[in-house]
């Protein structure tokens, strides 16, 4: 099977998957929502096919990195508690949190390192206490905004943060 044929089959499966996800997202069986879902899924599928055909997007995580995502609910609960705890003082003294630059093992210019950087940005931004602003490829620094300063977590260390 040629690469184009594989991409076409994969895109068809992805299209159906995205339509189903849309219907689950809107949580109702309505013809208008279904039609909108068809269009939205088509746009997403075409965009994804273009990225894959040009070889621009690569995501190949190792199993141990994907297993780390199971720690995410704990970090969300912990981050939510931090935000609730900081909220009264943030209202009374204009506490806006702080930025910090941490050393980050950016790796080489390969698919595995790009995957790890994408996972680090995503998984460390989901908890409400922190947002990864970006990773500087030259200096190997990651800029993070936190409501309240916290030490490095197991998740961040496994993804490459070095504090």
C-alpha positions in Angstrom: 0.0 0.0 0.0 1.4 3.4 -1.0 2.0 6.2 1.5 -0.9 8.2 0.0 -3.3 5.3 0.3 -2.2 4.8 4.0 -2.8 8.5 4.6 -6.2 8.3 3.0 -7.3 5.3 5.1 -5.9 6.9 8.3 -7.7 10.2 7.5 -11.0 8.4 6.9 -10.8 6.6 10.3 -9.7 9.9 11.9 -12.7 11.7 10.4 -15.2 9.2 11.8 -13.4 9.4 15.2 -13.6 13.2 15.2 -17.3 13.2 14.3 -18.0 10.8 17.2 -15.9 13.0 19.5 -17.9 16.1 18.4 -21.2 14.4 19.1 -19.9 13.3 22.6 -18.7 16.8 23.2 -22.1 18.5 22.4 -24.0 15.7 24.3 -27.1 15.8 22.2 -28.5 14.1 19.1 -29.5 17.0 17.0 -29.3 17.1 13.2 -27.8 20.7 13.2 -25.1 19.6 15.7 -24.4 16.6 13.5 -24.0 18.7 10.4 -21.7 21.1 12.2 -19.7 18.1 13.5 -19.3 16.8 10.0 -17.9 20.2 8.9 -15.6 20.6 11.9 -14.3 17.1 11.7 -13.6 17.6 8.0 -11.6 20.7 8.6 -9.6 19.0 11.3 -9.0 15.9 9.2 -7.9 17.9 6.1 -5.5 20.0 8.3 -4.1 16.9 9.9 -3.6 15.2 6.5 -1.7 18.3 5.1 0.6 18.3 8.1 1.2 14.6 7.8 1.7 14.7 4.1 4.4 17.4 4.4 6.1 15.6 7.2 5.7 18.5 9.6 4.2 16.9 12.7 5.8 14.1 14.5 4.6 12.6 17.8 6.1 9.3 18.9 6.0 9.1 22.7 7.7 6.4 24.7 5.5 4.2 26.9 6.9 5.5 30.2 6.1 9.1 29.1 2.5 8.2 28.3 2.2 6.5 31.6 3.1 9.7 33.3 -0.2 11.2 32.0 -2.0 9.1 34.7 -0.4 11.3 37.3 -2.1 14.3 35.8 -5.3 14.2 37.8 -3.3 14.4 41.0 -1.4 17.5 39.7 -4.8 19.1 38.7 -6.2 18.5 42.2 -3.0 19.8 43.8 -2.9 22.8 41.5 -6.6 23.6 42.1 -5.9 23.6 45.9 -3.0 26.0 45.4 -5.3 28.3 43.4 -8.1 28.2 46.0 -5.5 28.8 48.8 -4.0 31.8 46.9 -7.2 33.4 45.8 -8.0 35.5 48.9 -4.5 36.9 49.1 -4.4 37.5 45.4 -7.5 39.7 45.7 -6.2 41.7 48.7 -2.6 42.3 47.7 -2.5 42.2 43.9 -0.6 38.9 43.9 -0.1 38.0 40.2 2.1 35.0 40.7 5.6 34.9 39.3 7.6 33.8 36.3 10.5 31.4 36.5 13.0 30.1 34.0 14.1 26.5 34.6 16.7 24.5 32.9 15.1 22.1 30.5 16.8 19.2 28.7 15.6 20.1 25.2 17.3 17.1 23.6 18.4 16.8 20.0 16.4 17.8 16.8 14.7 14.4 16.6 11.1 13.1 16.9 11.6 11.8 20.4 12.8 15.1 21.8 10.1 17.0 20.0 7.5 14.6 21.5 9.0 15.1 25.0 8.9 18.9 24.6 5.2 18.8 23.4 4.3 16.6 26.3 6.1 18.8 28.8 4.3 21.9 27.5 0.9 20.2 27.6 1.2 18.2 30.9 2.8 21.0 32.9 0.2 23.5 31.7 -2.9 21.5 32.5 -2.8 22.0 36.3 -4.3 25.4 37.2 -1.3 26.6 39.2 1.2 26.7 36.3 1.4 27.6 32.6 4.4 26.8 30.4 5.0 29.9 28.3 7.6 28.4 26.1 10.9 26.5 25.6 14.0 28.3 24.3 15.8 26.0 22.0 19.2 27.8 22.2 19.6 28.2 26.0 17.6 25.1 27.1 15.4 27.2 29.4 11.6 26.7 30.0 9.6 29.8 31.0 6.9 28.9 33.4 4.3 31.1 35.2 3.1 29.9 38.6 0.5 31.3 41.1 2.6 30.0 44.0 6.1 28.7 43.7 6.4 24.9 43.9 9.4 22.6 43.6 9.9 20.3 40.7 7.5 17.4 40.6 8.2 13.8 39.5 6.3 14.6 36.3 8.4 17.6 35.4 11.7 15.9 36.2 10.8 12.9 34.0 9.9 15.3 31.2 13.3 17.0 31.4 13.0 19.9 33.9 16.1 20.4 35.9 15.8 22.6 39.0 
